[in-house]
């Protein structure tokens, strides 16, 4: 029982469009109706300019300040139209960045410019702020951009998104903090026209709304407002928001980043968190979704909800709200709703800590969408916090490895000392990345780190982490010899972050600087070389290593959780897991299901998630472990030789799938696969015959009908489809002949189906008087076993070939390798390509080389045998030559006498003997054309029927079979009565007793009916 995840193998680098949306903190998957039927995406070079008079707080006092203000106000960059958003970024990709919903734009007009030929647009936003955008591309490109912008704006107008803006901004505290700068905005219709006195606006709607806020409004915010200078921070942000937009229309200039580093005011922190992270766009485009999820899943429980209940009282218990039912209920609703929103992730470690911190400053709906951004959109599969949370903690482990590499690069002395004393850096740093320092630092300082995290990205965690190692006097305390001392030092440092960094200084301002301020200064100044590009490169560098370690751990866990190994060793079970994992990568399974099973060493049933595979994945898995479940072709073209594997499809594979599904779930678990393979690979001759018989017994009554006998024959042909010569085809022909002969012999004189057969009833002289229908019981296990044991090839197949066809260790094709090495330069090129190019490029290259081989006449495709052992090929050549002689005789006879075309006229004593034992009307052999292997060369006997070929092969085998003593005995009719009486009756009785004992020991059905 195990949960096997392959999503790490399916990771792909984001596309250009995804990277752009990620950079601007936009939702990764916009709604289809917002995008429209046509692709309106466009990008163009532009210059962004704030209107004159809007930069009130930056009035210059000197020429230098004047130039700085002009440079600040006018920014060259690139304008992106990513419906339903309009985005801009400066050339350095750091100074200015903004993303504005198209629905927040109220007016777009052409602005006359003093210089001729300058194409400039004026944008009027919802709040009345005006932005000038100068398009610096060629005029046709600018006109094309305007057409796409017009179409995208019209889509938003038709959907009524612009009316939603008016209602949405009422939930933002910034609208209460800053008076409306343009009162006419409330009196505009959707198209921008002014409403009359009898319009639908009744006063100022903002005065009647309640903005969203967190638990801090009720239970107070952490810290002392005076010491934190909340009033000054709020004033600075009010000035900035008035001139640079707010909530949906915030323009992020360098001054914004500086204000964030100083610290966000408590009243604005929740709104600015969602604005800087982009979750405000998700909340705006999905109104009512959070409440709908809660209502739809009310009263439901899952494993995630059970885990949530365990952690509720351990989530920031020091904060007063989480000592009260209101805070606990709020946290429960958000975590539960998100577990239903993202069932693949559900609930994971540290999610309760982060959500509890968010709810201090944000409402439930705001915190819900913030979790969505953290888990999916905020640097997917990269950020070490909740951004890549998963049951495997892939992102956390990856960023821990990146952090260790940065410590080795920036602080080599510390890294070497810890390596020498075997101290793991992750012992202290892992909680930092899991909870964004919330569980490590005092809350008032941890929230300052979170402010920078949402504004500047995941690089903040690495910069602050390296700064902690510097400022905690760790270089001085290199005498630390164990993890305990390291953790103790970190705790002491974090507890002193509020203390003065220079307590003995004579300067009052120096004494006012606390250790946390010094930490941020060191982090952002000394480690400014750590940027997003460096972090991304390091993640790519170590991604394979982390994925391998996680998959190895998952493999060990899956093997350990099995209830039984059967007769496999632990190493062999590991090989089964590897084959299953390879199949899961090619055909991902459905989501894990909850299954109750008993664990090894315990009688108690435990409900745990379990990965179960369906028929498509099972076919791929079986093709990895069984040679007959795939078709292998050796392709040579004069330049290279390769082996192509193709998936084989047959009803037998489906039957085996449901045969292994003992619990009738319609899917198989890892345990089911191990148990099923154990029954085949370690089974003896009799057990293999029995399960093969049971596999085709549809109603499990211990009998095969005529149709089921034919289906079983087709299954044998499927296994023998690529074997050398016609020996196996003749074996199947003899099997069908004997099966129907013995089946008819078991029938009573009246033709009714047999109910209690015994071996003594089998007689070649007994024939039915009434035909048996194809759906009546016809052949039992004992008779089937007798038929199989009568043929040496079938006996060898069930005893040796079938178990050996399952191989758990993938072996390299030595012949192919040697052939490729002998090709010189071209062979080396082919080997190089097979390792470094993609699968699509391999196919293109192989197709090209095959075409060249066909052109020079050296292209050849040979199918490999799937069952036959290599050492048996030589033994089959002699019957093959004899078969050829018999086929030539048939061809000669057909040419002389066209009226005798049946197989019964074949002039071979062995075939005549076999025909004399057949019933009066032998059943026709019907095989599906798709079961026959495609011959590489045309058959030299196209006018001879397949049944005639099979009987010729049978006659050839009879010529070369081993001679037995019974062949020297005469027929019973040649003996007289005296001789019959003197043949040793006691020996015969003794022999029959041994036969009866053997049948009773190996067939529980004998005499049962």
N, C-alpha and C positions, 0 to 999 in steps of 0.2 A: 504494500500500500504506500503510495507516494504521490506527491505533487511535482510534476516535471514541467518546468517552464523553459521555453525556447525563445522568449522575446529578446533576450540579450543577443542571440545569434542573428536575429532579424533587424538589428539596429542599422539604420542608414543615416548618413549625414543629411541634414536638412537641405531641401531644395532652395533655390535662390529666392523664391517667393516666401517660403517658410522662414528663411533667415531674415528677410526684410521685416516680416510681421513680428518676429521675435525681437529684433532690434528696437522696434518702435513700441514694444509691449502691447501688441494687438492680439485679439483672439486668434488662435491658429486656424480655426475653421469658421469662417463667416457664414451667416445664414444664406441659403441659395437665393431667397427673394431679395436680399440686400445687394447681392452681386448682379442679378439680372441675367437675361438670356445671352447677352454679348459680353465679351471680355473688355472692360473699360480700363484695365490697368495701363498705366502710362508713367513715364519718368522723364524729366526735363531739367536742364540747368536753369537755376533761378537765383534771384537775390531777394532775401526777406528783409523788410524794413518796417519798423514800428512807426506809426504816425507821429508827426511833430506834436509836442505837447503832452504825449503819453508818458514820457520818461521824466516824470516830475521829480523823482528822488535822485536824479543824476544830473542836475543842472551844473555845468562846468564853471569853475572859477578861474581857470587859466587856459592857455592855448593847449598845453599838454592834456589837461583834463577834457578839453573840447574835442581833441582828436580821439581820445579814448572813448568818449561818449558816442562819437559818430561811428567809430569802429564797432562799438558795442551794439548800437542800434541797427546798423546795416551789416548783414551777414550773407556771404555768398555760399551757395551750396547746391543741393539737388532737391527738387520737388517731386514727390511720389504720389500718384493717384492709386490707392489700394482700396477699392470700394469695400465698405462704405466709409473710408477714411481718407483724409488728405494729410500727407506727412511731409515734413521738411527736416533736413539735417545739414549742418554746415560742412564745409570741405574737410575740416579736421576731425569731423564726426564726434567732437567733444563739446564744442562751445555752445551750439544751439541744437536742440532736438524737440520736435513737437509732433503730436498726432491729434487731429481735430476731426470729429465725426462730421460727415457732410450734412447731417440733419441739424447741426448747430450753426451752419452758415445761413444767414438770412438774406444776403444780397451779394451778388458778384457783378462788377461793372468795370468797363474799360476806363482807365485813368490816363488823361492826357499828360504827357511828359514834355518838359522843355526841349529835350533833345529829340530830333527827328529820328524815326526808325526804331524807337524804344517801345517795346510792347509791355505794358504794365497793367496788372489787374488789381482792383481794390476789393478786398473781402471784408464784409461787415458781419461780425459774429453775433450770437444771441445776446450777449451782454453789452452790445453796443461798441465793443472794441473794434478798431479798424486796422487792417494789415494790408500793406502794399506788397505785391509780389511781382517782380520784374523778370520776365522770361527772357533769358539770354541766348536762346537757340535761334535757329533760322525761322523766318516768318511762317513757312508751311508747317513746320513742327509745332510752333506755338498755336497756330490755328487748329491743328489736329488735337492738341491737348485741350483746347477750349471746347471742342465738340465732345470729347469724352467726359469732360467735367460737367457739361450741360446735361448729357444723358444720365450720368450718375446722380446728379442732383434731382432730376425729374423722377427717378425711381424712388428716392427717399420721400419726395413730395407725395407721390401716389400712394405710398405705404402709410402715410400719416406719421412718419417718424418725427417730423418737426413739431407736431403737437405733443409728442411724448417728452420732448426736451423740457417743455414748460412744466410738466408735472414732475419730471425726474429731479430737476434742480431744486425743487422744494425740499428734498431730503438731505441737502448739503448745507452744512453749517456756514460755509463761506458766503452763501446768499443772505444769511442773516447778519453776518459780520460786516459785509460790504453793501452799502445801499446801491440800488440799481442806478447805474450811471446814465442810462438812457431810458427814461420812462416810456418813450414811444414803443419800446420793444413789447410791452404788455398789450399794446393796442394794435399790434400787427396781426394780420391773418397769415395763413400758411404761405401765401404767395408774396408776402411782404407789404400788401396794401394796408392802409390804416382803417381801423374799425370806426363806426359811427357811435354816437352816444347811446344808441339802443343795441349795441353789440353784446357779445357774450362775456365781456369782461366786467366783473363787478368789484371795483376797487383793486387794491394791490394784493394779488394772491399769496405773495410770500409772507404777508403778515398773519396768514391763517394756517400756516403749515408747522409741522413738528419735524425738525431735522433728525437724522439718524445719529445715535450716540451709543456709547458702550456702558458697561456696568460702572465705570468711573463716575458717571453723572449721579449715580445713586450712592455708591459706596466710597466716593472720593478717589482721586488719582494718586498714585504713589508719589512720595517725595513732598518736600516743602515748597509751596508755590513761590514764596519770596526768595528762597535760596536758589531756586531754578530760574528765577527772573521771568516768570510766565508773562507778565505784563509787557515787558520789553520785546520778547519774542513775538507775541501776538501783534504788536504794533508794526514790527518789521515785516511780518508776513502780510498784514493788511495792506501795507503800501505796495508790496510786490504783487499781490494778487490783483490789486486794482489796475495796475499798468500792464500786467502780463497774462491776464486771463485767470480763470479758476475752474476747478473740477474738470468738466469735459473739454475745456479750451485752454488749459494751462500751457504756456510757452516756457520751456526749460532752458533758461540762460545760465551762464556761469554763476551768477549771483544766487540762483536757486540752490545750486550745490553747496555753496558756502553757508547759506542759511540752514540747510539740512545738517551740515557738520556741526553747527552751533547747537542744534537741538530743536525739535519741533514742539510747539505749544500743545499742551494736553488737549485743548478743545478742538484743535485742527489735526491732531496726529492721525486719527482714524481715517479722515477724508483724504489727507495727503498720502497716507500709505496706499490706499486703493488707487489714487490718481497716479502716483509714481510707478506702481507695479503694473498698472493696466487693468486691474480687476474692476475698475469703475465702468469700463466698456462692456464687460460681461454682465454686470448688474443692469446696465442700461438696456442692453439688447435682449435680456431674458427676464422681463418683469413677471412676477408671480410664480416663477419656477420653484423657488425654495419652499414656499408655502404649499405648492402642489405636491412636491415630493413628500413632505411631512404628512399631508392628508392621505396620499395614496398608500403609504406604508405604515399607517397608524396601527399599532398592535402587533406588527410583525417582529419576529426575532431572527437572529442569525448568529453565527460565530462572532462576527464583528461586534454586534450589539452586546454580546456577553462579555467580550474583552473590554468594551467601553465602560460597562458598569463596574468592572474591577478597578479601573484607573480613575474614575471620577473624583474620588476623595483624595487622590494623590496628585492632583493637578493644582500647582501653586497654592498649597493649603495656607500659606502665610498671608495671602490676600483676603480681606474680610468677605468679599463676595462669595468665595468658594467655601466659606464656613456657614453659608446660608442656603436654603433650598432654592431660592431664586437663581443664584449663580450656578448651582449644580444643574438645575433643570435647563438653563440656557445652554450650558456646555453640552449636556446630553443631546439636546435637539440638534445642535449644529453637527456634532460628530456623527450622530445617527443618520441625519439627512445626507451627509457626504458619503457615508458608507454605502448607502443605496444609490447615490449618484455615480460612484465609481466602485462597483462591486469587485473588480479585478484587484484593486488595492485594498478596499474595505477600510481597515483600521490598522495602523502600524505604530511602531515605537516613536515616542516623542510627539506624536500628533496631538495628544491631549495637552501637553505643555504649551505648544505653539498656539493652539486654538484658545486656551485659557488666557494667554497673553493678548491675543487679538481682541477678545471680547471685552477687555478693560476699556478699549478705545473705540470699538466698532460695534455696530448692531449685529444681530444674528445673520441677517441676509448679507451684510458686508463681509463678515468673517467667513461665511460659506463660500462666496465667490473668491475670496482671498486664498482659501485652501485650494480651490480649483486652479488658480494661477500658480501657486507654489508647487503643486503636484504635477502639473502638465506643461505649462507654458513658460515658466521661469527657468530658462536654460535647461531644456529637457535632457534627461539622462546625464546631467552634469553636476548641478548644484548639490552640495552635500547635505543640505537641509531637507525639508520635505519635498523639494523639487523633484527628487528622484527616489522618493521613498517607495519601497517595494518589499515584498516578503524576503527577498534576498539582500536588501540593503545595498544594492549595487552602487548607487551614487555615493553613499557615505564611504564605502570602502575605496572607491575610485579617488575621491577627493582626499581621503587620508593618505593614499599613496602619493598623490600629487604634492600634498603638504610636506611629506617626508622628503621628497626630492627637492623642494624649495628650501627646506631646512639644511639639507646637505649642500646646496648651492650657496645660500646666503650666510649660513652659520655653520661652517664646516667643523669648527672646534667642538661645538655642542653635539653635532651629529656623531662625530668620531668617538667622543666620550661615551655617549649612550650606546653605541655599538659595542664598545669595549666591555661595558658592565652589563650588557644585555637588558637595557631598559627600553620598553616600547613607548614611543612618543604618543601613540594612539591611546594609551592609558589615560592621559589627561586631555588630549585634543579631541577625542571622539565625541564627548558631550558638547564641546563647543560647536561643532558642525551639525550635530543632531538637533540642538535646540536654539541655535543662533545665540549662544552665550547666555540665554535666559536662565538656565539652571546653574550657571557658574558664577556670574557677576550679580551684584545687587541689581534689582529690577530697574532703578532709575538710570543706571549706566548701561545695562543690557539693552534697554529700549533705544538708547542713543546709537548703539551698534546696529540695531534693527533699522533705524532711520536711514543710516548710510547704506545698509544692505539693499533696501528697496530702491534707493536713488542711484547707487553706483554699481550694483550687481554683486555677484558672488565673490569677486576679487577682494572685497572688504574682509571676508572671513579669513582669507590667507594673510592679508596685510596685518590685521589685528592680532592674529595668532602668532606671527613672527615678532610683532611688537611686544607681546606678552613675554616671550622668551628673553627679549633684550631687557625690558624694564623690570623683570622679576628678579634681577641679580643672578640669573641662572649661570652666566659665564663665570661669575665669582664663586658660585657654589658647585663647582665641578667635582667636589668630593662625594656627591650623591652616588650611592651604590645600589639602590633598589627603587622599585616602583613606589613604595610607601613614602619614602622621603621626597620623591618628585611630586607626588600628589599633595603632600602636606605643604610644600613650598608654594604650589599654585594656589591653594586655598588661602594661605596667609596673604599672598599678594592681592588676590581678588577682594578679600575683606578690607584691605587698606586702600582701595581705589579712591575713597573720599577724603583721604588724608592729604596734607600739604606735601607737594613734591620737594619743596625747599623750606623746611620748617625753621632752619637756622639762618635764613637769609635776612639781611637788614632791610631789604626792599619789601615794602608791604605788598606790592603787586606780585612779586616773585613768591611770597608766602601764600598768596591767594590762589596760585596755580596748584590744582590738585593732581594726583597721580593719573587719574583717568584722562585729563586733558593732555598730559604729557604722553600718555600711551597713544592717543589718536594722532598727536603731532609726529611721533616717531613712525607710526604705522603708515601715514599718508605721505610723509616726506622721505624717510629713509628707504621705504620699500615701494616707492612710486613706479619702479621698473616692472612691478608685477601688475600686468594689465590683462584684459580679457583675452587678447590674442595668445599671450603666454600660457594662460590657464587652459585654453582650448587645445593648444599644441601638446601640453603635458597630459591632458586627458586622453588624447588620441594615442599618445605614446604608451600609456599604461593600461589602456582599455582591454587589450587582449589578455594581459596578465591577470587582471581582476576577473574577467569573464571566465578564464580557465580555472581560477581558484574557486569561484562560486559554483561552477558546474561540477568540479571535483567534490566539493562539499555536498552538493545536492545528490550526487551519485552515491556517496557513502551513506547519506541519510536514507535514500531510497532502498538500498540494499539492506541496511540495518533494520528497516521497518517491515521487511518481509516476514510473514508468519512462518514460512518454511522455505528451505532451499531445495527440498527434494533430495535427489542424488547428485546435484551439482556442487562444485566447490565454490568458494567465495569469488575466486578469480573468474570462473565461468559465468557466474551470475553477473559479474561486472561486464563481461563481454555481451551478455544479453541486453543489459542496460544501454551499452554503447550503440548497439544496433537499433534499439527502440528510440533512442534519442535522435539518431540520424534520420529515422523515418518521421519523427515528430517535427524536425526542422523542415523537411520537405512538405509535409502535410500536417499543419498544426491541428491539435485536437480541440474539441469543444471545451468550455470552461470547466474547471474541476467540480466534481460533485461530492456531496457529503456522504460518506459510507461508514457503516458501523462494522467493525471487525475486532476480533480478539488479537491482542498483541502477544508476541512471544514471551513466555514466562509469566503471563497473566491470564486469568479467566474472565476478567471484566472487559466488556465491549466498550470501545471508545469510538466516538464519532469524529472523523477527521476528513479533510478534503483529499480527494483522490483524482488523479488524472486517468481517464479512460479513453481508449482509442476506438475509432470506428473502422469500418471495413476498408476504406481507402488507405488509411495509415497502416492497417494490418497487412495489406498487400505489399506495401513498401518494406515493412519490417520482415515479412516472410521472405521477400526477395533478397534480403541481406543475409539471412541465415540458412536458407534452403536453395540448393542449386537448381532444383526442378521448378522453383517459383519464379525464375527469370530465364530469359533467352540471351545467351552470350554468343556474339558473332565476332570472329577474328577477321578484321578488314585489312587487306594489304593492297597497296597501289603502286609499288615500285619505289616509293619514297619513304614510307613509314609503315609500320604494322601496329595496330591498336586493337583493343577489345572493347566492343560496345555492348552495354547491358541494357536490355529492354524488359519492361515489366510484363510478366505472363498473366493472362486472365483466363480463368476457367471456373466452372461451377464447383470444382473440388475445393478451391481456396475458400469460397463462401461457406461450404459445408464445414470445413475445418474451423473456420471462425466461430460459427455457432456451436460446434461441438465443444470448443474450449470455453464457451460462455456458459458455464454450469449454473450460474445464478439467473440466467435469462434476463440480463440487463440490456442486451442489444449492444454492448460494448465490452471491451476487455481491459483489465488492469494489468499492471506489471506482474502482480502475483499470478494472475491467470495465464500469462505468457510463460512464466517459469514453470508452472505446473503442467501446462500443455506440452512444452518441449521435453519435460522430464519423462512424460509417459511415452514419448516416441523414441528419444535418443537412447534411453536406457532399457527399453522394452526388449524382451526376447522374441523369438520367432512366433510363438503362439499368441502372445499379447499383441504383437503388431497385426497379426491376421485378425484378431478379435476386434480391435478398435477400427480397423479398416472396414470390416463388415458392419459394425455398429454405426459407423459414419454414414453409410448408405441405407441403413434401416430407418426409414423416415418415421414410422409409427412406433419404433422401438418395441416390437412384439417378438423379436428373435427370428423373424423370417424376412426374406427378400422376395419381392414380387418379380415378375418377368421384366417390368420396366426398370426396377431397381437393379436387376442384374445387368441390363444393358447400360444403365448409368455407371455402374461400377466398372464395366469394361471400358467405357469412355474415359473414366478416371485413370485406368491403367495405360490407355493409349496416350493420355496427356503426359504422364510421367515418362513414357518411352518415345515421345514425339521426335526427339533429336538423336536417338541412339544409332550406332553404326550397324549397317546391314538390316536384314529383314528378320533376324532371329526373334526379336521382341515382338514384332508384328505377328509372326507365326505363333508365338507363345500366347498372345491374346486370343488368336483364333482357336487354338486348342482349348484354352480356358472356357470360351463360350460354348464350344462343342460339348465338352465334358460337363459343364454346369447344366446345360439344358438336358443332356442325357440323364445325369443323375437326378435332376429335379423331376423329370418325368417318371423316373423309376420310383421315386418316393410316393407318387400319387396312388391312391387305392384304385381298385378296378372300376368303381363308379365315377371316377374323375373328380370327386370332391376334394377340397384342400386337405392335406394331411394335418393331423392334430397332435399325434404323439409318435414321431418317427423314431426309428432305431437303425443302427447300422446294418442289422440283419435284413432289413427290408429293401436295401439297395440291390437291385437286380437289373441287369441289362435286358432281360427277356420280358420285363414287365412294361407294358405300354398303356397309356390312358385311353379310355374309350371316348371320353368327352373332353374337348379342349379346355384348358384353364385360362380364365381371363387374365389380362395383364395386371390387374390390381389385387389378385388373390395371393395368399402366401404360397411360396414356391420352393425356396431354397433356405435351409437353416444353416446355422454356424458350423455344425459338424460336417455337413456335406461340403460347404465352402472351404473348410480347412482341408478336406480330403482332396478337393480339386486342386488347391494350391500346392499341396505337398506332392502331387503327382507330376508336377512340372519342375525341373531343376532350376530354370531361370526365375520362375515365380518364387520358388523357395529361397533362392539367393537374394532376390529383391527384398522380400520381407525380413529376411534374417540379417542381411549385411548392407545392401545398397541403400535401402530407405533410411536406416539410422545414420549411415555415413554421409548421406546427402545434406545433413544439417551440420554446418561448421560454424563455430562461434569465434574463431580466430581468422581474421581476414589475411590470406596469404598472397604475397605478391606474385604476379604472373611472371615466372622466371623466363619462360620462352619468349614472351613479348619483350621483356627487358633486354635479353640477349640480342634479339633481332633488331631492336632499336639502337643498341650500342654499335651494332655492326654497320649501321648506315652512315657512319662518319659524321660529317658536319650537319647534314639534314636531320639525322637522328638526334643529335645534340640540340638542334633548334627545336625539334618537336618536344623533347623532354623539358627544355626551358619554358616553352609556351604552356605545357601542361601544368606547370607550377605557378606561373606568374600572371597568366591572362585570365580573363573572366570566362565563364561557361559559354556565353554568346560568342565571344571571339574564338573560342576553341571550335565551336560548330562551324563558324565561317571558314576558319583555316582548314579544318578537316574536309569540308565540302569542296574547297578549292583544290586541295591535293587529290581528292577522289576524282574530280573532273579531269585532272591531268593524267591520273592513272588510267582512266577510261580511254582517254585520247591515245595513249600509247599501248593500250591493250593489256595492261598489267593489273587491272582492278579485279579483285577477287574477294568474295565474302563466303566464309565457311562457318557453319553453326557448330558450336561445341556441344558434345553430349552432356546431358544433364544428370544422368543416373549412372551410366556405365563406368566402371573403374578402368583405369588406364591399362592395367595388366590383363584385363579380360578382352581387350580389343583384338589381340592376336588370335585368341581362341575362337572369336566370332568370325574370323576371315574364312576358315575352312567351311562352316555351314553356308557362308555367303557364296563361295564358289560353287558349292553343290546346288544352292538355290538357283544360281545362274544357269546351270545345266538343265534343271527341271523346267525353268522358264523357256529355254530354247526348245525343249521338247514340246511344250504347250504351244509355242508359236508355230512350230513346224506342223503340228497336228491341226491347228486352226486354219492354216493356209491350205491344207489338203481337204479338210472336211469342215466347212463353216457351220454345219448343223449341230456339231457337238461342241458347244461352247461352255457347257457347265463344268464346274470344278470336279464333279464326280467322275469325269472321263479322263482325268489326269493319270497317265500310265505309271503309277508308282505303287508298289505294294503297300507301303506305309499308309498312303492316302486312301487306298481301297479298304484297308483294314479299318481306318478311322471312319470311313463312310458306312461301313456295314454296321457300326455300332450306333449310328445316328437314328433318331426317330423318323417316322415316315415323312413328316413335314418339318424339316429343320427351320428354326427361326432365322430370318434374314439379319445379317449384321449391318446395323446402321450406325455410322459414325459421322460426326459433324465435320465438314470440310476444314474448319478452322483448327482442328486438332492435329491435322497432318502437317509435318514440317515442310517448309518450302525447299525443294531440292535445288542444289546449286547447279547441277547439270541435268538436262532433260533425260527422262527415263528411256532406255532402249526398248522397252516393251509397253508402248502406250495402248496397244489393242488388247491387253490382258487385264481382266478385272482385278480389283484389289483382293477379293476373296480367293481368287486363283493364286495370286502371289502369296497370300498367307499360307495356303495349303501346300504350296511348293516349298515355302520356307520350313513348314512343319515336317515335310517329307525329308528335307535335307538334314534337319536336326536328328531325325530318327536314324539316318544312315550313320551318323557320327556319335550317337549316344553310346554309353558304356554298356557292354553286354552283361546280362544278369543270368543267374542259374535258371530262372523261370522260363527263359527263352528256349532252353534245351528240353523242357518238359513238353510232352505232347498234349493234344486236346483231350478232354475228359471222355469224348465219344470214342476215342481209339482204344480205351481200356475195356477189357472184358470184366465180367462180374468177379472172377477170381482175383484179377489184379486189383480191382477196387477194394476187395476185402482185405488184401494184404498190404495196403499202403500205409499202415501205421496210424490207426485211428486215435491212439492215445496222444501221439505227437500233434495231430490236428486239434484235438480238444484243448491241449495245453496252449497251442498257439492262439486259438480263438479266445481263451480266457485272458491271455495277455492283451489281446486287442481290445476286449471289452473293458478291462481295467484301465487301459490307456485312455479310451474314449470317455469313460466316466470321470477320470481325473482331470481331463482337459476340456470337457464340455458339460457344464452344469445343466444344460437343457435336455440332455439325453434322458429319456424316460420321464420327463417332468410333465409332459402333456398327456 
